[in-house]
Amino acid sequence: MKKISAKQAALVSAHLLQTTPDLPGAEDFFVMENRQHILDALYVIDGRHKRSHKLNGLYTGLWQKYFKA
């Protein structure tokens, strides 16, 4: 069995989790929670949790960086 990196695992998880809401706006709490889990994983993968990272404390652009949305 081939091992995968944490980054690959987060990206696969993001594709498996429902991220499109069925309810209007942010009323679909399940989907909003999934989105937050994905962003939290990408935050750590990108190294933004480290004080030395120039974007420490910001989630801006994470989705676009890893998913080319």
FENFENNOR-V893779 format. One record per backbone hydrogen bond with DSSP energy under -1.0 kcal/mol. CO is the residue of the C=O (numbers start at 0). NH is the residue of the N-H. E is the energy in kcal/mol with one decimal. If there is no record, write none. Layout:
co=CO nh=NH e=E
co=CO nh=NH e=E
This chain:
co=4 nh=8 e=-2.3
co=5 nh=9 e=-2.4
co=6 nh=10 e=-2.2
co=7 nh=11 e=-2.4
co=8 nh=12 e=-2.5
co=9 nh=13 e=-2.2
co=10 nh=14 e=-1.4
co=11 nh=15 e=-1.5
co=12 nh=16 e=-2.2
co=23 nh=26 e=-1.8
co=26 nh=28 e=-1.7
co=27 nh=31 e=-2.3
co=28 nh=32 e=-2.3
co=29 nh=33 e=-1.9
co=30 nh=34 e=-2.4
co=31 nh=35 e=-1.9
co=32 nh=36 e=-2.2
co=33 nh=37 e=-2.2
co=34 nh=38 e=-2.5
co=35 nh=39 e=-2.5
co=36 nh=40 e=-2.1
co=37 nh=41 e=-2.5
co=38 nh=42 e=-2.2
co=39 nh=43 e=-1.6
co=40 nh=44 e=-2.6
co=41 nh=45 e=-2.4
co=42 nh=47 e=-1.9
co=43 nh=46 e=-1.2
co=46 nh=49 e=-1.6
co=49 nh=52 e=-1.6
co=52 nh=55 e=-1.8
co=54 nh=57 e=-2.3
co=58 nh=61 e=-1.8
co=60 nh=64 e=-2.3
co=61 nh=65 e=-1.9
co=62 nh=66 e=-2.2
co=63 nh=67 e=-1.6
